[in-house]
Amino acid sequence: MSVYKSIRIYGEMIKFSHTVFALPFALSSVALASREHLPAFEQIFWILMAMVGARSAAMGFNRLVDHSFDALNPRTQSRALPRGFVSKKEVGLFIVFFSLLFIFSAYRLNRLCFLLSPVVLFLVFFYSYTKRFTWTSHFFLGAAIGIAPSAAWLALTGSLDRIPLLLTLAVLTWIAGFDILYACQDYEFDITHGLYSIPQRFGISNALFLARVLHGVTFLCFFAVGLLSHRQLIYGIGLSVIAGLLIYEHWLIKPEDLSKIDLAFFKVNGMISILFFLITLADVVIYG
């Protein structure tokens, strides 16, 4: 197998393109912290390596422990592991490599990050089991990804603050909200195979309502981050656009029509995360 084909297969297996959901918020946290802690190039590099390591290990682990369900679900049967493009042993080595990359990156950042790195790995791995026993699994995913802004702030400053914690809550509710939307696709599969989710537990209509509530909390957290960090015009204008995108996302999905979930899940949410980073960075650079 060629190197290019291997990279493409592994990249698809871990949905590398979905890095757009977490990385911009980690970099936004760096931008906000840089007002008092100007980052060195080395710090930014190791933060990026830590993000790549943690996310790749987590997604590899998810694919490994869920491979039997993925093989049964028509939506996921085409993934690399069910189709035999990669073996369980290869995925296991993949997980070990990127876990070590994450731990080493944390070590290069500061002692506290290094000490906390096993805790973070446990959190991002544990999520993969939650659909087996609790419908709150969406919140575990939100927490696993939402930790990124706080982790980046900690890596840069060595401590935490209200701003990264609020940003973590924003990402947690944002991720949980659109993961609920995404889980609506598997409503019947989850019921048939004894898996837990909010759509499976409360029905699709109630799930869509809860997702809207969570995204309302997300917006309030973004607003609070702007107030506490003294953001100005650019941030305010950008935040109004983000509000419009959140409304558009929920307009796309209706209980009787889930056909536009992919558009809402990836494209709209990808725009939200990238836009948030750009307005945060621009506001910090221009207004200080």
C-alpha positions in Angstrom: 0.0 0.0 0.0 1.4 3.4 -1.0 2.2 6.0 1.6 -0.4 8.4 0.1 -3.1 5.7 0.2 -2.2 4.9 3.8 -2.4 8.5 4.9 -5.8 8.9 3.1 -7.2 5.8 4.8 -6.1 6.7 8.3 -7.2 10.3 7.7 -10.6 9.2 6.7 -10.7 6.6 9.6 -10.3 9.4 12.2 -12.2 12.0 10.3 -9.1 14.3 10.3 -11.2 17.0 8.6 -13.3 17.2 11.8 -10.3 18.7 13.6 -12.0 21.9 12.6 -14.4 21.5 15.5 -11.8 21.7 18.3 -8.6 23.2 17.0 -9.9 26.8 16.3 -11.2 27.0 19.8 -7.9 26.0 21.3 -6.2 28.6 19.1 -8.8 31.2 20.2 -7.9 30.4 23.8 -4.2 31.0 22.9 -5.1 34.3 21.2 -7.1 35.5 24.3 -4.3 34.4 26.7 -1.7 36.1 24.6 -2.8 39.5 25.9 -0.7 38.7 29.0 1.2 35.7 28.0 2.7 36.1 24.5 3.2 32.6 23.1 6.6 31.4 21.8 6.6 29.6 18.5 7.7 26.4 20.4 4.6 26.6 22.6 2.2 26.9 19.7 3.9 24.0 18.0 3.6 21.7 20.9 0.0 22.8 21.5 -0.8 21.8 17.9 1.1 18.5 18.4 -0.9 17.8 21.6 -4.2 18.5 19.8 -3.2 16.2 16.9 -2.0 13.5 19.3 -5.1 13.5 21.6 -7.7 13.7 18.8 -6.1 11.1 16.6 -5.7 8.6 19.6 -9.3 9.3 20.7 -10.7 8.7 17.2 -8.6 5.6 16.7 -9.8 4.2 20.0 -13.4 5.0 19.1 -13.1 3.2 15.8 -11.5 0.2 17.5 -14.1 -0.3 20.3 -17.1 0.5 18.0 -16.0 -1.6 15.1 -18.6 -4.3 15.7 -21.4 -1.7 15.7 -19.9 0.1 12.7 -20.0 -3.1 10.7 -23.8 -3.4 11.4 -24.8 0.2 10.8 -25.4 1.1 7.1 -24.2 4.6 7.8 -20.8 3.4 9.0 -20.2 0.1 7.2 -17.9 1.8 4.7 -15.3 2.8 7.4 -11.8 1.5 7.1 -11.9 -1.1 9.9 -15.2 -2.8 9.0 -14.1 -3.0 5.4 -10.7 -4.5 6.3 -8.6 -1.7 5.0 -6.8 -1.6 8.3 -6.5 -4.3 11.0 -7.2 -4.1 14.7 -3.5 -4.5 15.4 -2.7 -1.6 13.1 -5.3 0.6 14.8 -3.9 -0.4 18.2 -0.4 0.7 17.2 -1.9 3.9 15.8 -3.5 4.7 19.1 -0.3 4.0 21.1 1.8 6.2 18.8 -0.5 9.2 19.0 -1.1 8.8 22.7 2.7 8.9 23.2 2.8 12.0 20.9 0.2 13.7 23.1 2.0 12.8 26.4 5.4 14.0 25.0 3.8 17.2 23.7 2.3 17.8 27.2 5.7 17.2 28.7 7.3 19.8 26.4 4.7 22.4 27.4 4.9 22.3 31.2 4.9 20.0 34.2 1.2 20.4 35.0 0.2 19.6 31.5 2.3 16.5 31.6 0.8 15.3 34.9 -2.7 15.8 33.6 -2.1 14.2 30.2 -3.2 10.6 31.4 -6.4 12.1 32.8 -7.2 13.8 29.5 -6.5 10.5 27.6 -8.8 8.7 30.0 -11.6 11.2 29.4 -11.3 11.1 25.6 -11.1 7.3 25.6 -14.0 6.8 28.1 -16.4 8.6 25.8 -16.4 5.7 23.4 -18.1 3.4 25.9 -20.8 5.8 27.1 -23.4 5.0 24.4 -23.5 1.5 25.9 -25.0 2.7 29.2 -26.1 6.3 29.2 -28.1 8.7 27.0 -25.9 11.5 28.3 -23.1 10.3 26.0 -23.3 13.5 23.9 -22.2 15.5 27.0 -19.2 13.2 27.4 -18.2 13.9 23.8 -18.7 17.6 24.5 -16.5 17.5 27.5 -13.8 15.5 25.7 -13.6 18.1 22.9 -14.5 21.1 25.0 -11.4 20.6 27.2 -9.3 21.9 24.3 -9.6 25.7 25.1 -8.8 25.2 28.8 -5.9 22.8 28.0 -4.4 25.4 25.6 -4.8 28.2 28.1 -3.1 26.0 30.8 -0.3 25.1 28.4 0.4 28.7 27.7 -0.1 30.2 31.2 0.3 27.4 33.6 -3.0 28.2 35.3 -6.8 28.5 34.5 -9.1 31.5 34.4 -12.9 32.1 33.9 -12.4 32.9 30.2 -11.1 29.4 29.1 -13.6 27.7 31.5 -16.5 29.6 29.8 -15.0 28.8 26.4 -14.9 25.1 27.5 -18.6 25.3 28.5 -19.4 26.9 25.2 -17.7 24.1 23.2 -19.2 21.4 25.4 -22.7 22.6 24.8 -22.0 23.3 21.1 -20.6 19.8 20.5 -23.3 18.1 22.6 -26.0 20.0 20.7 -24.9 19.1 17.2 -24.0 15.6 18.2 -27.6 15.2 19.3 -28.6 16.3 15.8 -26.2 13.9 14.2 -27.5 11.0 16.5 -31.0 11.5 15.1 -29.8 9.6 12.0 -29.2 6.5 14.2 -32.5 6.6 16.0 -33.8 3.3 14.8 -30.3 1.6 14.9 -29.8 2.6 18.5 -33.2 1.3 19.6 -32.6 -2.0 17.7 -29.1 -2.6 19.1 -29.6 -1.3 22.7 -27.4 1.8 22.3 -28.2 5.0 24.2 -28.7 8.5 23.0 -31.0 11.5 23.6 -33.0 10.8 20.4 -33.4 7.2 21.4 -34.4 8.1 24.9 -36.7 11.1 24.3 -37.6 11.0 20.6 -36.4 13.1 17.7 -38.6 16.1 18.3 -37.6 16.5 21.9 -33.9 15.9 20.9 -34.1 18.7 18.4 -35.6 21.0 21.1 -32.8 20.2 23.6 -30.2 20.8 20.9 -31.6 24.3 20.4 -31.5 25.0 24.1 -27.9 23.8 24.3 -26.9 26.1 21.4 -28.6 28.9 23.1 -26.3 28.3 26.1 -23.3 28.1 23.7 -24.1 31.6 22.4 -24.5 33.0 25.9 -21.1 31.6 26.8 -19.5 33.2 23.7 -21.1 36.5 24.7 -19.8 36.2 28.3 -16.3 35.4 27.0 -16.4 38.6 25.0 -17.5 40.6 28.0 -14.8 39.2 30.3 -12.0 39.5 27.8 -13.2 43.1 26.8 -13.7 42.2 23.1 -14.9 45.0 20.9 -16.5 45.7 17.5 -15.1 42.8 15.4 -16.0 40.2 18.0 -19.5 41.6 18.3 -20.2 41.6 14.6 -18.8 38.1 14.2 -20.9 36.9 17.1 -24.0 38.1 15.4 -23.1 36.1 12.3 -22.5 33.0 14.5 -25.9 33.5 16.0 -27.3 33.5 12.5 -25.4 30.3 11.6 -26.8 28.5 14.7 -30.3 29.5 13.8 -29.7 28.4 10.2 -28.4 25.0 11.4 -31.6 24.3 13.3 -33.7 25.6 10.5 -32.2 23.0 8.2 -33.2 20.0 10.4 -36.8 19.0 11.1 -38.3 15.9 12.7 -39.8 14.8 9.5 -36.8 15.7 7.3 -33.2 14.8 8.4 -31.8 14.9 4.9 -29.7 18.0 5.6 -27.9 16.8 8.7 -24.6 16.4 6.9 -24.8 20.1 5.8 -25.6 21.3 9.3 -23.2 19.0 11.0 -20.0 19.6 9.1 -20.3 22.7 6.9 -22.2 25.0 9.2 -20.4 24.0 12.4 -17.1 24.1 10.6 -17.9 27.7 9.6 -18.8 28.6 13.2 -15.6 27.3 14.7 -13.3 28.9 12.1 -15.2 32.2 12.2 -15.0 32.3 16.0 -11.2 31.9 15.8 -10.9 34.6 13.1 -13.0 37.2 14.9 -11.2 36.5 18.2 -7.8 36.8 16.7 -8.7 39.9 14.7 -10.2 41.6 17.7 -7.2 40.8 19.9 -4.7 42.0 17.2 -6.5 45.2 16.3 -7.8 46.2 19.8 -5.3 44.5 22.0 
